[in-house]
Structure formats: C-alpha cells, structure tokens
C-alpha cells in the first residue's frame, strides 16, 4: 500500500506516489533507479534485524550440558569427582614419636609439625602440635589409598615452616632460628597390604657457638651477628641447606650481660658443598632502632661447619688480644631417612625415633 498526502498537503509539493516496495508512479518526480537502491537497503536492514533476533535468543538460553565432543561440563565432572572421593575407603594413619636419647620433659624443640604430601608436593595433611599438648607425638589421620610423601619437622621457631610445591622447606627468618630435626619418607604407599613405616628424626642444623675471651664493656648497648654461607631452607630429599643465604641475629645488651663474655648461639643449615661460613659480629654504642647508630667494633671470622655438629669458637673481640685459630674437625651424623613400606589395612603406625645428641663438637680458637 502506498501512503499519499491529503489534497491540501499535496498542493505545494511535487506529486510523488511511491514506497520502498513499489516503484515511483511518477517518473518525473523521482527516478525509478533510486527506488531500487532504497529497496536493497530495506532488505539488508530486515535481514540484519532477523539475525540479531536469533542471536539474542541463543544467548538467553542455558549453557549446553555437553560440548562439541559430547564431554560433560566442568560442574558435572567436579560433582562426580566429589561423589567418588566420598565413597573411597580410607585408612587410618597413626603418628607416634619415640624419643630415644633425651630426658623426659626436656625435648630440644617446642613444636612438632607433621606433613603428608601428594605426588606434586601439595599438602594433604598438616598437623601442628606443641610439646605441652597432652597427646603431643601421636596423631591419627585418614587417607585414601595412594602413594604419599611424609615429612616430620621438630623445631622451636616462632614462625611456621612452609613447604612449597617442590621439596624445599623455608625454615628460618630474621631473628628466628632454632635447632631443627626432620624425617622424610618419599614413598609411603597407603593400601591393603604392607607393614610398619618407621621414621627417625635427624638434626639438620649446625650450631655456631661463639664465646668472647674478653667481657662486654659498659658502653656497648647492642650486637648484630651476620652469617653468610649457610642456608635458611631445607632440601627434604637430603636434609641439607638449599642454597647459601644471609642470616641475621640482633639483640640489645642488658645490664646483666655487661662485664661478662659475649656468648652467641647461631643455628644455620649447612649447604652440602660448603664447609665454611663467614661470621660477622658488630657491637654498637646505641640500641637497636636508634636514629643515630654509633659503632663500637666489628670483626669477621671464617668458621668451619659440619652437618649436625657444634662449631665451638672463642676469640678476643672487644680487646686487641689475638690467637691463631685451633681447628678440630669431625664427621657429621647423616643417618637414614626411613624405610619404604606399604601400609596394612586399617591402621598404619609411624614410629618416629629421635637421637637428640649432637654428632660432636669441634673447638676453634679464632
């Protein structure tokens, strides 16, 4: 149908009778060729509207349950996985710590940390116990059948050691180091047949014990000890340090310490191919954190260390006395990390034995 103006509206304009669907009836007003162009534009507009309407309908629909290959959605797969996990029979894993050479109630640690890791070194079970806990040393967990790594850490750190997705454990931080024992088993098979898994905790630290042959003067108010060449992290596979790192121990000198020899116990973890550390001691006339730092004296020593042993060192520090160093060395106690055993049905016992004695003491006069 063509729309036509009323007679009084049509009197002052050229006569034009056409629409987008019908050619112009008056060839003199608008050529028919221009009408063809208008028809094509209208068709394209109509097709575009149809396509957009169809797309809008698709996006408003729910997601398809299967993808192009007919596989299930992620949500359904996760639901099925959770259902399978809930139906898998699990066995009870029991941890029992047996201290073999320590007096009762005098354990050389405050915290016992028990870790069960999967094949990608991701934590499956994490148990932290205090030595004051009533049931410290015994823990029960449930695990699905499979192969796991088991690590036990005993320490007196303020912070909590972190196991990353490799076999490294970050142990120490600034002003936070302690004696550390560890056990590691890389092949604990939880299944229906097997036997007892026995682990033994080993000391992984080396202790630098420094004594000054002179006494702390009255004007000394703080001390900072810096050690480089040892490590703050453990490689679970061998119990040695991961890499050489810088460690720091700092403290203010109290009135009760002045007039007595300076004594420092410094724990580090020996890197397997490094047998020495650089030990730097700095004394200050100002307290830690003071706006003005006034140095009193600084000395640096090269100290041999051995895995699991004490390096007992003595030297003149505050005065100018000097002695040639006397070095006595000895081997460390590396021991075994545990047995590879398969657990039985029901209950699996972990008996963790601990030898708390140092492997030896090496005396050095610096």
PyMOL commands that set and color helices and strands:
alter all, ss='L'
color gray80, all
select helices_A, chain A and resi 32-59+74-87
alter helices_A, ss='H'
color red, helices_A
select strands_A, chain A and resi 90-99+111-117+123-130+138-144+146-155+162-163+168-170+181-190+197-203+206-215+222-230+233-235+245-252+261-268+276-284+295-304+310-315+347-354+361-365
alter strands_A, ss='S'
color yellow, strands_A
deselect
rebuild
show_as cartoon
